[in-house]
Amino acid sequence: MMKMFRTDITKQVSAGSSPPTLVSDCISQAISAEYWINQDKEARAQIFKAKKEEKAVEKQSQPRQNPESNMKGQSSNAG
C-alpha cells in the first residue's frame, strides 16, 4: 500500500506509532506528511536565501581595492 508514495513520505507515514491499516488513513497521513515536508523545505529555502543575501550585502560593503595599487605597494616593498 505504501509503494504509491514518495520515499520521504513513506518513511514519515510508516514511522508513526501505529502504521495505517486503512487506505483512507494511509492517504490522510501521507497528505499530512507531505505538508510538513514541504513546510520544512520552504523554511530551509528561506534560511538559505537570507544567508545568501547577507553575504552579498557584506561583499558590497567591503572596500574595493584597486589591483594596480596592490602591485605598486608590492614593488616598493621589494626594493
C-alpha positions in Angstrom: 0.0 0.0 0.0 2.9 2.4 0.8 4.6 1.9 -2.6 2.5 4.6 -4.2 4.1 7.4 -2.2 7.5 9.1 -2.4 10.2 7.6 -0.2 10.3 10.6 2.1 6.5 10.4 2.7 6.6 6.6 3.1 9.2 7.0 5.8 7.1 9.6 7.7 3.9 7.6 7.5 5.5 4.2 8.4 7.5 5.8 11.3 4.4 6.7 13.2 3.3 4.9 16.4 0.7 2.9 14.6 1.0 2.3 10.9 -2.2 2.9 8.9 -4.3 -0.1 8.2 -7.0 1.5 6.1 -6.3 3.2 2.7 -8.0 6.3 3.9 -5.8 6.5 7.0 -2.7 6.0 4.9 -3.7 8.8 2.4 -4.6 11.3 5.2 -1.3 10.6 7.0 0.6 10.9 3.7 -1.1 14.3 3.0 -0.1 15.5 6.4 3.5 14.2 6.0 3.8 15.9 2.6 2.5 19.2 4.1 5.2 19.1 6.8 7.9 18.0 4.5 7.1 21.0 2.2 7.0 23.4 5.1 10.4 22.2 6.2 11.8 22.6 2.6 10.3 26.1 2.4 11.8 27.1 5.7 15.2 25.8 4.7 15.0 27.7 1.4 14.2 30.9 3.2 17.2 30.5 5.5 19.5 29.8 2.6 18.1 32.8 0.7 18.7 35.0 3.8 22.2 33.8 4.2 23.0 34.4 0.5 21.6 37.9 0.7 23.6 38.6 3.8 26.8 37.5 2.2 26.0 39.7 -0.9 25.5 42.7 1.4 28.7 42.0 3.2 30.6 41.7 0.0 29.2 45.0 -1.3 30.1 46.8 1.9 33.7 45.8 1.8 36.0 48.4 0.4 37.2 47.6 -3.1 41.0 47.6 -3.6 42.5 48.6 -6.9 44.7 45.8 -8.2 47.2 48.4 -9.5 47.7 49.9 -6.1 48.5 46.5 -4.7 51.1 46.0 -7.3 52.7 49.4 -6.6 52.8 48.6 -2.9 54.5 45.2 -3.5 57.2 46.6 -5.8 58.2 49.4 -3.4 58.4 46.9 -0.5 60.6 44.6 -2.5 63.4 47.1 -3.1 
